[in-house]
Amino acid sequence: PTIGEETTFNALKAVLISSILIILYITWSFRSVPKPASSFRFGVCAIIALIHDVLVVVGVFAILGHFFGVEIDSLFVTALLTVIGFSVHDTIVVFDRIRENLRKMGSSDFPKTVNESIIQTIGRSLNTSLTVVLVLVTLLLFGGESIRWFVVALLVGVVSGTYSSIFNAAPLLVLWQEFSIRRHSGNGRDDIK
């Protein structure tokens, strides 16, 4: 139990520290994104998608632990940190295309720009993830017992990271942008009505 508590605490600490550093990095890297889009929003949306991926992996392992007695260890923490890296990488690919398209198309129709960016990057994201999944399935089948649950954690995280970059991070960015526009355009209009 002491080792389990220490592993859990270290995993939470690692995820928290890496999340803060990722927000700072993305905010700095996307500082040139055309206004009214915000580089901070890009960072926060990437972290929300990342936390989703971590929670999916932890949830699957909670179920596996309950029904099959699977225990988490230091390899699980390593797998979580690897999933974080993969998830952020995939999200940044989509976000970078959004930034490029905002420069080309302008930000007048933000949802359309995001949708076009997703369409342009979806093939690359799926192909990259598929190659990783094929390697992980091979490792799962032939890698041996010592790394089995590490590979399962990576497999769950890679699949989750692929769809969350496309279906969670980018739509959250659109929702936040639209909410911000509605909030700013609504100021002062209540007095007129």
Secondary structure, DSSP 8 states (H G I E B T S, - for coil): -HHHHHHHHHHHHHHHHHHHHHHHHHHHHTTT--TTS-HHHHHHHHHHHHHHHHHHHHHHHHHHHHHH-----HHHHHHHHHHHHHHHHHHHHHHHHHHHHHHHH-STTHHHHHHHHHHHHHHHHHHHHHHHHHHHHHHHHHS-GGGHHHHHHHHHHHHHHHHHIIIIIHHHHHHHHHHHHHHHHHTTHHHH-
